[in-house]
């Protein structure tokens, strides 16, 4: 089948359709309109005509195309793909018989992304309810552990090894309560009863909870904290969760070996509080950097992570009017910068 065998009126109709469209045989592309050429990032019809249809639409069935409407992937020139909806109908030629087919294409990538986001939203809603139930179940026994641990702590000699060990138990149990509190915050709607938060103290407090953990025990941690950093109006528990998540994330990325630099400073020009966590881990590949804040997205092995840590962190930062900048090159570590707008008169600084 060639262009010479196609009726002029058929090609004229396809050419004038604003929607991406083409004429094809069971296997080969015969005629394409300008919209279809643009959709797949080609520049001329000669680049597409007389080529196998599977090069442009996948999956593609050899013997006879599937008639009617179906979903598929549009293969772009140079790699990459988009979600498309293809509607295929037979094109009856004047001499009789079905020799070719006509297909209309619709780009549904944004619709698929929206549907995916809605599904993730439903998952997060269900996870939030489950998280709240789990947190309540964990909080009660943890409260008892901390109560009796502190009672024993009062009876021990100040310099005894047992007292030192018990202090570590209290720290770890307190950390569990913070994690449980983060789960409760995850399942609740945002509270607007904010109070001044000393982020430098938050950083030091959260580090003291996990400095003996294996993921940071052999990590060189350097703090460069601005002593004149203003307080931030926010939810202390949620901001603790942000700091804890980013420290743990850095430690896990470095596999317990490397250097973590935590910096805080106030930008007088931008009127922002900036907190930076920079590690010497393997870095984040460019192709996944745009996805790291998606709920349930994780590059860790099954059972090693839920893909919720950075998603929760991103949500908390946004609720405080801030944003996260990520800078990373493969093999050269990663840097997570938190930027919060601050009202000096309201901060108490």
N, C-alpha and C positions, 0 to 999 in steps of 0.2 A: 504494500500500500504506500503510495506517494502522494504528494500534494497535488499532482496533476489529476489524480482520480477523485479528489474531493470536490463536491459542488461548491461554487464560489459563495453561494448564499450561506452555506453552513459555516465556512471559515469567517465570513463577514459577521455573522451573529456572534460567534465565539470571540472574535477580535473586539467587538463593541461592548461585550459584557464587562461591567466594572469589577465583578468578582473574579478571582483567579479561576481559569477554565482551560481545558485542553481537549483535543481529539486524539484518540489513540487506538491501536489495535489491541489484541489480547496481550501483547508483549512489548510493543514499541510505541514510543511517543511520536505522533505525526505532526500535530500543529498545536502551538501554545499561544495564549494571549499575553499582553504586556503585564497584566496583573500577576499571572502565574510566574513569569520570568522574574519579576521583582520580589515576589514572595520568597523564592528560594535563592535569592542573591545572585542570579545570573544577569548577564547584560544583553545577550542577543539570543534570538530564537534558534539560531544555528547551533548553539551550544547544547540544546536540549532535544531537538528533533532528531528522529531516527536512532535514539538511544533506548536502552531497556528501561521500562517503567520503574523497575525496582530500584534504579539509581536515584529516583526522585520521591517515591512513595513506598513505605515499608509497613507491613509485609505486602508483597505483591504476588498474586497467584498466576502461574504460568499459562495454563491452558485457556482459561476463560475468566475475565474479571468478575468480581462479585458485584451484581447489580444492586441498586438501591443505596441506602445510606449506611456508612460505617465509619469508625474512627481508625486513624492510622497515624504514622509519623511522617512528616515532610522532611526530606533530607536536604539540607542546605549545601550550597557549593562551599567547598573548603572545610566541611565537617560541621557538626552540630545538627540539631533537629528541632522541629516544632511540632506541637500537637495540632492535627488537622482533622476535619470532618470531610469526607469525600462522598459525593452523590454521583453514581454512575448510571447512565441510561444508554440503551442502544441507539445508534444513529442509522436510520434506514436510508440507503442510497436509492436513487431513482431506478437503477437497473435491477433492484430487488435483492433481498438477502441482507443479512447483517454482517458487514465487513469491518466496521469500526464502531467505537463507542465515544461518548462525550461525558466528561466529568466536570463537576463544579466543586471547587475546593473552598473551605472556610477555615481560617486560622482560629483555633479554639484554645490557644495556649493560655491566654489570660483567664478564660473561663475555667480551664483545668486548674490553674493556680488558685483561683478563687474557691473552687470546690475543695481543693486540697487544704486550703486554709480553714474552711468551714469544718472539715473533718477533724483537723488538728484542734480546732477550738472546742469541738465536742469531746475530743479525747482529754483535753486539758480540764474541761469542766468535770468530767468523770474522775480524772486523777485528783482534782482539787478536793472533791467530796471524800474520796478514799484517803487522801493525805490527812484531812482533818480527823477522820476516824482513827487512823493509825497514830497520829500525834497525841490525841487524847489518851489512847491506850498506853502509850510510852511514857507520857508525862507523869502519871501517878506513881508508878514504881520508881522512876528516876527521882521524884521528890522524896520518897522514902529513903532511897540510897544516900542522897545528899544530906538528909536530916541526920541519919545515924552516923554517917562518915564525919560530919562536923562535930557531933557529940563525942565520938572517939578521939577526934583531933584535939579537943580541949583537954583530954586526960593524958595525952602523951607528952614526954619530955621534949623541949624545944629542939634539941640537937639529935634526936634519935632517928635512926634509919627508917623505922616504922612510920614516924610522922612524915618524913619526906615522901615515902611511898604512898601514904594516904593522901597527901596533897596532890599527887599525880592522879590518883583515883578521882578526887574531887574535881580536878581540872577536866578530866575526860568525861565525867558524868555531866558537868556543866556544858561541855561542848555538845553532848548528845541532846541536852535540853535546847540549846541554840538551834540545832538542826531540826528538832521537833517543832520549835517555834517558827522556823522557816517554812516547814510544811504547812503549818496552820495559816501563815501569811499567804502561802501559795493558794490555799483553798478559799481564802476570804477576799472580799472586795476591798479595795484600797481605803485606808482610814485617812482622814484629813486632820487628825489631831496631832499635828507635828510640834516638835519642841527642838530647841537648839541642841545640835550634836557636835561633839568635838571629834572630828574624823581622825586626827592624830592619835588620840587616846583609843579610838575604835580599832585602828590598825594595830597598835601595840597590844591591846587586850586580846584581839583575835589571834595574833601571832603567838602570844603566850600559851594559848590553848593547844596549839598544834606543833609547837617548836620541837617537841620530843617525838612527834610522830615520824615514822620511817620515811615519809615522802619529803620531809624537810630537815630531818636530823643531820644529814650530811650535805645540805645545801648551804652555801655561803649567802646569808641574807643581809643586805645592806639597806639601812633606812636613811633617807635624806628628807627629813620632814621639816617643813617651814614652821618655826616656833610661833610665828605671828599669824598662823592660818586662822581665818574667821570661822566661827561655828556655822554649821549648815542647818537650816530649818528642815527637819525630816523625822522619819520614823527610825529610832535608834536600832530596833531589832532587825528591820529590813536592811538597813545600811551595814549592820554587822554581818548579815548573810551575804551581801555583795562582796565585802572584803574577804570573808572566809572562802567563798566560792572561787575567787580569783587567785588567792594564795594556794589553795588545794589544786586548782587547775594547773598553775605554774609548776608546782611540785611534781604532779603526775606527768606533765609534759616532759620534765627533765629526768624522770625516773629516779628521783631522789639524789641526783648528782648534778651540780652546776651552780649558777649564781642567780639570785633574785634580788633586784634592786627596786625598792619601793620609794617613790618620791611624792611629795605633796608641796604645792605652792599656790599662792594666790596671784592671779593676774589682775593687776590694778586697772589695766587698760580695758580688758574684756569684762571685768567684774565677775570672774569665775573662780571657783575652787577646782584645781586640777590634781587628780591622783593618778599616778602611773605605776603599773606593775610590769616590769621588764625582766624576762627570763632568758636563759641561754639554751633553751631546748631546741628541738629540731625544726621549729617554725611551723607555719600553717601553709599548705599548698594554696596557690592563688585560686585554683578552681573550686575550692570549698570555703574560702573566706566569706563569701556572701551568704553561706548557709549555716555558719556556726551558731547563730542565735535562734535557729529554727527549733521549735519544740521537738524532742525525741531524735534530733539529728546528732549522731555520735560516730566517731571513727574508732572508738574503743571496741575491743573484742566483746562478744556477748557475755553479760554478767559483770562487766567491768564498769559500766556506766549507763545511765538512763537517757542521756541527751537533754536533761532538764536544767542542769546547773547554769549554763550560760543563758538559757532562755529566761529563767527566773531572774537572773542578774540583770538582763536587758530590760525586763519589765519593771523591776524596782527602780532602776536608774531613770527610765522614762517617767515613772510616776512622780519622781522628784524633779521633773523638768530638765533632766540632764541627758547626756548622750555618751556613747562609747565609741572611741576611735580605735581601730585595730591596725597595727602595722606589723608586717612579718615578711620575711624572705626565707625560703627553704634552707635549712641548715644554719640560719643565723638568728634563731630565737624569735620571740614574739613580744609585743608590747601592747598592753590594754590600758588605754587612757580614759579615765572618767572625767567628764567636764560638767560641773554643776553651776548654774547661775546662782548668785548669792546676793541677798539684800543685806548690806552691812548694818543698816539701822535695826533690822529685825533679828540679826544674828547674835547680837549682844557682844560682838567683838569690837 
